[in-house]
Amino acid sequence: MGYISLYIVFVTFAQAVTMLHMLYLRRNHSTILAWFIMILMFPFPAFILYFIFGNRKIRQKSKKSPLILHDQHQSDHPVSNPIETLLESHAIAGTTLCNDLQLYFNGVDAYTVLLHEIMNARESICISTYIFENDLTTKIILEALTQKAAEGVDVKLLIDSVGSYKLYFWQRPLQALRDAGGKAVFFMPILKHPLKNYINLRNHRKIYCFDEKVVLAGGMNLGERYLGSAPVKKRWIDMIFRLEGEAVFSYVEILMADFGYACGEKRTVQKREIPCVGNNALQVVPSGPDMSSDPLYEALLSAIHSARQRVWIVTPYFVPDETILRALIIAKHKGIDVKLITPHTSDHWITDIGRSSYMREAEENGLEILLYHGNMLHTKAVLLDDYAVMLGSVNIDNRSLFLNYEVVSFVYSKPIILQMEEWIKELIAHSAPGMKKGSKQRLILENFMRIFSPQL
């Protein structure tokens, strides 16, 4: 049998096995098509990559347990909007009313509050981040964490091994923290059983928790391009929020589940009374392979369909699935003010190509596309009418919505919504409307990349 015949046999076998596996898992048609074409074009690497990257939910009993958040207490708060109604049906912990919430849009302010919380922690510090750079900012953060560990504070640091691959392969900067008694572990290590380890399912959550009383969360990773002691010319545009109150309990549950999985330990969080410290209402919603369904995706989709006034989206990466895109187009046709604020050029050129076809289709249907001119816009937020704003780590792309471990908070408080509205208006003032006209060759490439959008 010649090489050509062997090639045809292998491609046919690979496609058949992959197709049967995807049909068994009930994958959608766009995902099936993307993998089918990849195996046709690059049969050997694509076949292997599918069984590394092709799974979306954790199914094996030995893997991460399903994440279930518990209500901190029974509230008399009435379910009053489509987000809460839908999340209630998914058994997501209900809205808590007694929270203090502060937003930080400046990297220096964010750094200041982070260092303040580290230095004032008395019992525990648990930090989970996707990217942990090796630079001056993280050097100071590590020194502070090491000092607290030496003082007897329980210090835990959870870092994603792919997002922080440089640190993963050269862990010397973490040694002093470990020597002082702190724990620094990596989520799904790259070199540990890569074919069995779901390395495509990354922990994109950013949660910084102190004494299980205060949480910092949002879109900021740890590194000079996100935050630092002094302004930096090319620092990214991002936000982080400080949370104190009842909703902290949900973040603690998520953190302990993630850290316990990374350490191979089963950890439980005891319910306890948390004093009422504010009047902000919010609901914490995790998303990812450790959820048995997709409550965040469904809540977002439901909110778009239910919108009566506006849907303003701020996201660094916009590669939506067809259902989200169609919902946004329908909302616009209903007369809803639909805005997309995204970087003119992001930090990933392949994503910029992959997003363009969707953005052109959205623009052709009347959606307002606003390209931010300035430093990299990394903030993730969705403003829904005047009753909710979504803040957290989720991008509006397939990877965030269906593959990564993520977490957001839906905030239902008017002052926070108004603050986000004013901040988004400032972004709009520094944005240019409309997509640049593309050449025929560019349009063909953009539309071709659409085939692979489920993996972007």
C-alpha positions as CSV (number, residue, x, y, z in Angstrom):
1,M,0.0,0.0,0.0
2,G,1.5,3.4,-1.0
3,Y,1.9,6.4,1.1
4,I,-1.1,8.1,-0.4
5,S,-3.3,5.2,0.4
6,L,-2.0,5.1,4.0
7,Y,-2.7,8.8,4.3
8,I,-6.3,8.4,3.0
9,V,-6.9,5.4,5.4
10,F,-5.5,7.4,8.4
11,V,-7.5,10.6,7.6
12,T,-10.7,8.5,7.1
13,F,-10.1,6.7,10.4
14,A,-9.3,9.9,12.3
15,Q,-12.4,11.7,11.0
16,A,-14.6,8.7,11.8
17,V,-13.3,8.3,15.3
18,T,-13.5,12.1,16.0
19,M,-17.0,12.4,14.5
20,L,-18.3,9.5,16.6
21,H,-16.8,11.0,19.7
22,M,-18.3,14.4,19.0
23,L,-21.7,12.9,18.2
24,Y,-21.6,11.0,21.4
25,L,-20.9,14.2,23.3
26,R,-23.6,16.0,21.3
27,R,-21.3,18.8,20.0
28,N,-22.8,21.5,17.9
29,H,-22.4,21.6,14.1
30,S,-19.9,24.4,14.0
31,T,-17.5,22.6,16.4
32,I,-17.8,19.4,14.4
33,L,-17.1,21.2,11.1
34,A,-14.1,23.0,12.6
35,W,-12.4,19.8,13.8
36,F,-13.4,17.9,10.6
37,I,-11.7,20.4,8.4
38,M,-8.6,20.6,10.7
39,I,-8.2,16.8,10.6
40,L,-8.6,16.9,6.8
41,M,-5.9,19.6,6.5
42,F,-3.5,18.5,9.2
43,P,-4.5,14.9,10.0
44,F,-1.7,13.8,12.3
45,P,-1.4,16.8,14.7
46,A,-5.2,17.6,14.6
47,F,-6.2,14.1,15.6
48,I,-3.9,14.2,18.6
49,L,-4.9,17.8,19.5
50,Y,-8.6,16.9,19.4
51,F,-8.2,14.4,22.3
52,I,-6.1,17.0,24.2
53,F,-8.3,20.0,23.4
54,G,-11.6,18.6,22.3
55,N,-13.3,18.0,25.6
56,R,-15.4,20.8,27.2
57,K,-16.8,19.4,30.4
58,I,-15.1,17.3,33.1
59,R,-16.7,13.9,33.0
60,Q,-14.3,11.5,34.7
61,K,-14.9,10.8,38.4
62,S,-11.2,11.4,39.1
63,K,-11.4,14.9,37.8
64,K,-12.6,18.1,39.3
65,S,-15.9,17.7,41.1
66,P,-18.9,19.7,40.0
67,L,-19.0,23.1,41.6
68,I,-22.1,23.9,43.7
69,L,-22.4,27.2,45.5
70,H,-24.6,27.5,48.5
71,D,-26.8,30.4,49.6
72,Q,-25.3,32.3,52.4
73,H,-28.7,32.8,53.9
74,Q,-32.3,32.8,52.9
75,S,-33.2,36.3,51.6
76,D,-36.5,37.9,51.2
77,H,-35.2,39.6,48.0
78,P,-37.8,39.0,45.3
79,V,-36.6,37.5,42.0
80,S,-37.2,40.5,39.7
81,N,-35.3,40.1,36.4
82,P,-34.6,37.5,33.7
83,I,-31.1,36.9,35.0
84,E,-32.1,35.9,38.5
85,T,-35.0,33.9,37.3
86,L,-32.9,31.8,35.0
87,L,-30.0,31.4,37.5
88,E,-32.5,30.3,40.2
89,S,-33.5,27.4,37.9
90,H,-29.8,26.3,37.7
91,A,-29.5,26.3,41.5
92,I,-27.0,29.1,41.5
93,A,-26.7,30.8,44.9
94,G,-29.2,33.7,45.1
95,T,-28.6,37.4,45.2
96,T,-27.1,38.8,48.4
97,L,-28.1,42.3,49.4
98,C,-25.6,43.4,52.1
99,N,-22.3,44.0,50.2
100,D,-19.8,46.9,49.9
101,L,-18.5,47.1,46.3
102,Q,-15.8,49.5,45.1
103,L,-14.6,49.7,41.5
104,Y,-11.0,50.5,40.5
105,F,-10.1,51.4,36.9
106,N,-6.6,52.6,37.5
107,G,-3.7,50.2,37.8
108,V,-2.0,52.2,40.5
109,D,-5.1,52.3,42.6
110,A,-5.7,48.6,42.1
111,Y,-2.1,47.8,43.1
112,T,-2.4,50.0,46.2
113,V,-5.6,48.2,47.4
114,L,-4.1,44.8,46.6
115,L,-0.9,45.5,48.7
116,H,-3.0,47.0,51.5
117,E,-5.2,43.8,51.7
118,I,-2.1,41.6,51.7
119,M,-0.4,43.5,54.4
120,N,-3.5,43.7,56.6
121,A,-4.4,40.0,56.3
122,R,-4.3,38.2,59.7
123,E,-5.4,34.6,59.0
124,S,-5.4,33.7,55.3
125,I,-4.6,34.9,51.8
126,C,-5.7,32.9,48.8
127,I,-4.9,34.2,45.3
128,S,-6.0,32.7,42.0
129,T,-4.8,34.2,38.8
130,Y,-4.5,33.2,35.1
131,I,-1.3,35.2,34.5
132,F,1.4,35.8,37.0
133,E,4.2,37.7,35.4
134,N,7.9,37.7,36.5
135,D,8.5,41.4,36.8
136,L,8.9,44.2,39.3
137,T,5.2,44.3,40.3
138,T,5.0,40.6,41.1
139,K,8.4,40.7,42.8
140,I,7.0,43.1,45.3
141,I,3.8,41.1,45.6
142,L,5.7,37.9,46.2
143,E,7.9,39.6,48.8
144,A,4.7,40.7,50.6
145,L,3.2,37.2,50.4
146,T,6.4,35.7,51.7
147,Q,6.5,38.1,54.6
148,K,2.9,37.2,55.6
149,A,3.7,33.5,55.3
150,A,6.7,33.9,57.6
151,E,4.3,35.6,60.1
152,G,2.1,32.5,60.1
153,V,-0.6,33.6,57.7
154,D,-2.0,30.8,55.6
155,V,-0.9,31.9,52.1
156,K,-2.1,30.1,49.0
157,L,-1.2,31.0,45.4
158,L,-2.9,29.3,42.5
159,I,-1.5,30.0,39.0
160,D,-2.7,28.7,35.7
161,S,0.1,26.7,34.1
162,V,-0.6,27.8,30.5
163,G,-1.4,31.4,31.2
164,S,1.8,31.6,33.2
165,Y,3.8,29.1,31.3
166,K,7.1,31.0,31.7
167,L,6.8,30.9,35.5
168,Y,5.6,27.3,35.3
169,F,8.8,26.2,33.5
170,W,11.1,28.4,35.8
171,Q,9.6,28.4,39.3
172,R,12.6,29.8,41.1
173,P,10.8,33.1,41.9
174,L,8.3,31.1,44.0
175,Q,10.9,29.4,46.1
176,A,11.2,32.0,48.9
177,L,7.4,31.9,49.4
178,R,7.4,28.1,49.6
179,D,10.4,28.1,52.0
180,A,8.4,30.5,54.3
181,G,5.5,28.0,54.5
182,G,3.3,29.4,51.7
183,K,1.8,27.2,49.0
184,A,2.2,28.0,45.3
185,V,0.7,25.5,42.9
186,F,-0.2,25.4,39.2
187,F,-3.6,24.5,37.8
188,M,-3.5,21.5,35.5
189,P,0.3,21.2,35.1
190,I,1.3,21.0,31.4
191,L,3.8,18.1,31.9
192,K,1.5,16.0,34.1
193,H,-0.2,13.4,31.9
194,P,-0.9,15.9,29.1
195,L,-3.1,13.5,27.2
196,K,-5.4,12.9,30.2
197,N,-5.3,16.3,31.8
198,Y,-7.7,18.6,29.8
199,I,-5.0,21.2,29.3
200,N,-7.3,23.1,27.0
201,L,-9.6,23.9,29.9
202,R,-7.8,26.8,31.6
203,N,-8.5,28.5,34.9
204,H,-9.1,32.1,33.8
205,R,-10.6,33.2,37.1
206,K,-9.0,36.1,39.0
207,I,-9.9,36.0,42.7
208,Y,-7.8,37.5,45.5
209,C,-9.3,36.7,48.9
210,F,-8.1,37.9,52.3
211,D,-9.2,36.4,55.6
212,E,-12.3,35.1,53.8
213,K,-13.8,38.6,54.4
214,V,-12.5,40.7,51.5
215,V,-12.3,39.7,47.8
216,L,-10.7,41.5,44.9
217,A,-11.9,40.2,41.5
218,G,-12.4,41.3,37.9
219,G,-10.2,41.2,34.8
220,M,-6.8,42.1,36.1
221,N,-4.1,39.5,36.2
222,L,-0.9,40.1,38.2
223,G,1.9,41.9,36.3
224,E,3.2,45.3,35.4
225,R,1.0,45.6,32.3
226,Y,-2.1,45.3,34.6
227,L,-1.2,47.2,37.8
228,G,1.8,48.6,39.6
229,S,3.1,51.2,42.0
230,A,3.5,53.9,39.3
231,P,1.9,54.7,36.0
232,V,3.2,52.9,33.0
233,K,2.9,54.3,29.5
234,K,1.5,51.1,27.9
235,R,-0.5,49.7,30.8
236,W,-3.7,48.0,29.8
237,I,-7.1,49.4,30.4
238,D,-8.7,47.1,32.9
239,M,-10.7,47.1,36.1
240,I,-10.9,45.3,39.4
241,F,-13.5,45.5,42.2
242,R,-13.2,45.2,46.0
243,L,-16.0,43.2,47.6
244,E,-16.9,42.9,51.2
245,G,-20.0,41.3,52.6
246,E,-22.3,38.3,52.1
247,A,-21.2,37.5,48.4
248,V,-17.6,36.9,49.5
249,F,-18.8,33.4,50.7
250,S,-19.4,32.3,47.1
251,Y,-15.9,33.4,46.0
252,V,-14.4,31.5,48.9
253,E,-16.2,28.4,47.8
254,I,-14.9,28.7,44.3
255,L,-11.4,29.4,45.5
256,M,-11.3,26.4,47.8
257,A,-12.7,24.1,45.2
258,D,-10.1,25.2,42.6
259,F,-7.2,25.1,45.1
260,G,-8.3,21.8,46.5
261,Y,-8.4,20.3,43.0
262,A,-5.0,21.6,42.2
263,C,-3.5,20.2,45.4
264,G,-5.4,16.9,45.2
265,E,-7.2,17.6,48.4
266,K,-10.9,17.8,49.2
267,R,-11.7,21.1,50.9
268,T,-15.0,22.2,52.4
269,V,-16.1,25.7,53.4
270,Q,-18.1,26.1,56.6
271,K,-21.0,28.5,56.4
272,R,-20.7,31.4,58.8
273,E,-22.4,34.6,59.5
274,I,-21.0,37.5,57.5
275,P,-22.0,41.0,58.8
276,C,-24.0,43.3,56.6
277,V,-21.5,46.0,55.4
278,G,-23.3,47.7,52.5
279,N,-26.4,47.8,50.4
280,N,-25.1,46.5,47.0
281,A,-27.1,43.6,45.6
282,L,-25.1,41.1,43.5
283,Q,-25.0,37.5,42.4
284,V,-21.9,35.4,41.9
285,V,-21.9,33.1,38.9
286,P,-19.1,30.7,38.0
287,S,-18.8,29.1,34.6
288,G,-16.7,26.3,33.2
289,P,-16.0,22.6,33.0
290,D,-16.8,22.2,36.7
291,M,-20.4,23.3,36.1
292,S,-22.9,20.7,35.0
293,S,-24.6,23.1,32.6
294,D,-24.0,26.6,31.2
295,P,-25.9,29.0,33.5
296,L,-23.8,32.1,32.7
297,Y,-24.2,31.6,29.0
298,E,-27.9,31.1,29.3
299,A,-28.3,34.1,31.7
300,L,-26.5,36.3,29.2
301,L,-28.5,35.1,26.3
302,S,-31.7,35.5,28.2
303,A,-30.8,39.0,29.3
304,I,-30.1,40.0,25.6
305,H,-33.4,38.7,24.5
306,S,-35.2,40.4,27.4
307,A,-33.5,43.8,26.9
308,R,-35.8,46.8,26.6
309,Q,-33.4,49.7,26.4
310,R,-29.7,48.8,25.9
311,V,-27.0,46.1,25.8
312,W,-23.6,47.6,26.0
313,I,-20.7,45.2,25.8
314,V,-17.1,45.9,26.7
315,T,-14.8,43.0,25.8
316,P,-11.2,42.6,24.6
317,Y,-12.1,39.6,22.4
318,F,-15.4,39.3,20.5
319,V,-15.8,35.8,18.9
320,P,-19.3,34.9,19.8
321,D,-21.2,31.8,18.9
322,E,-24.0,32.1,16.3
323,T,-26.7,32.2,19.0
324,I,-25.3,35.2,20.9
325,L,-24.6,37.1,17.7
326,R,-28.2,36.4,16.4
327,A,-29.6,37.5,19.8
328,L,-27.7,40.8,19.5
329,I,-28.9,41.4,16.0
330,I,-32.5,40.6,17.0
331,A,-32.2,43.0,19.9
332,K,-31.0,45.8,17.5
333,H,-33.9,45.0,15.1
334,K,-36.3,45.5,18.1
335,G,-34.9,49.0,18.6
336,I,-32.5,48.2,21.5
337,D,-29.4,50.3,21.8
338,V,-26.7,47.6,21.2
339,K,-23.1,48.8,21.5
340,L,-19.8,46.8,21.3
341,I,-16.7,48.5,22.6
342,T,-13.6,46.5,21.8
343,P,-9.9,47.3,21.1
344,H,-9.0,48.7,17.7
345,T,-6.2,46.2,17.8
346,S,-5.9,43.5,20.6
347,D,-2.8,41.6,21.8
348,H,-3.7,38.5,19.7
349,W,-3.6,39.1,15.9
350,I,-5.2,35.8,15.1
351,T,-8.2,36.7,17.3
352,D,-8.4,40.1,15.6
353,I,-8.8,38.2,12.3
354,G,-11.2,35.7,13.8
355,R,-13.5,38.4,15.2
356,S,-13.7,40.6,12.1
357,S,-16.3,38.5,10.3
358,Y,-18.6,38.6,13.3
359,M,-18.1,42.3,13.8
360,R,-18.8,43.0,10.1
361,E,-22.0,41.0,10.2
362,A,-23.1,42.8,13.4
363,E,-22.3,46.2,11.8
364,E,-24.2,45.3,8.6
365,N,-27.3,44.7,10.9
366,G,-27.1,48.0,12.6
367,L,-25.1,47.2,15.8
368,E,-22.8,50.1,16.9
369,I,-19.2,48.8,16.7
370,L,-16.8,51.1,18.6
371,L,-13.1,50.5,18.3
372,Y,-11.2,51.8,21.2
373,H,-8.0,53.8,20.4
374,G,-5.5,53.7,23.2
375,N,-3.8,51.1,25.3
376,M,-5.0,47.5,25.1
377,L,-8.6,47.4,26.4
378,H,-8.8,44.3,28.6
379,T,-12.0,45.1,30.7
380,K,-14.9,42.7,30.6
381,A,-18.4,44.2,31.3
382,V,-21.9,44.0,30.0
383,L,-24.5,46.7,30.8
384,L,-28.0,45.4,30.6
385,D,-30.8,48.1,30.5
386,D,-30.6,49.9,33.9
387,Y,-31.0,46.9,36.2
388,A,-27.7,45.0,35.9
389,V,-24.1,45.0,34.9
390,M,-21.9,41.9,34.5
391,L,-18.4,42.2,35.9
392,G,-15.7,39.6,36.0
393,S,-13.3,37.5,33.9
394,V,-15.5,36.4,31.0
395,N,-14.8,37.6,27.4
396,I,-17.5,37.4,24.8
397,D,-15.9,34.5,22.9
398,N,-16.3,30.8,22.7
399,R,-13.2,30.0,24.9
400,S,-14.5,32.1,27.8
401,L,-18.1,31.1,27.5
402,F,-17.6,27.4,26.9
403,L,-14.1,26.2,27.7
404,N,-12.4,28.2,30.5
405,Y,-13.1,28.2,34.2
406,E,-14.6,31.7,34.7
407,V,-16.5,33.8,37.3
408,V,-18.6,36.9,37.1
409,S,-20.8,39.0,39.4
410,F,-24.1,40.3,38.2
411,V,-24.5,43.6,40.1
412,Y,-28.1,44.9,40.5
413,S,-27.3,48.2,42.3
414,K,-28.1,51.5,40.7
415,P,-25.0,53.4,41.9
416,I,-22.6,50.8,40.4
417,I,-24.6,50.6,37.2
418,L,-24.4,54.4,36.8
419,Q,-20.7,54.4,37.6
420,M,-20.1,51.8,34.9
421,E,-22.3,53.7,32.5
422,E,-20.2,56.9,32.9
423,W,-16.9,54.9,32.6
424,I,-18.1,53.2,29.4
425,K,-19.1,56.6,28.0
426,E,-15.5,57.7,28.5
427,L,-14.3,54.7,26.5
428,I,-16.8,55.6,23.7
429,A,-15.4,59.1,23.6
430,H,-12.0,57.7,22.7
431,S,-13.3,55.1,20.2
432,A,-13.9,55.3,16.5
433,P,-17.1,53.9,15.0
434,G,-17.1,51.3,12.3
435,M,-15.0,48.6,10.7
436,K,-12.3,49.4,8.2
437,K,-13.2,48.2,4.7
438,G,-11.3,45.0,3.9
439,S,-9.9,43.8,0.7
440,K,-11.4,40.7,-1.0
441,Q,-8.4,38.6,0.2
442,R,-8.9,39.9,3.7
443,L,-12.6,39.1,3.7
444,I,-12.0,35.6,2.5
445,L,-9.4,35.0,5.3
446,E,-11.8,36.4,7.9
447,N,-14.6,34.2,6.8
448,F,-12.3,31.2,6.6
449,M,-11.2,31.8,10.2
450,R,-14.8,31.7,11.2
451,I,-14.6,27.9,10.7
452,F,-12.1,27.7,13.6
453,S,-13.9,30.2,15.9
454,P,-15.0,27.5,18.4
455,Q,-11.3,27.1,19.4
456,L,-10.3,30.8,19.5
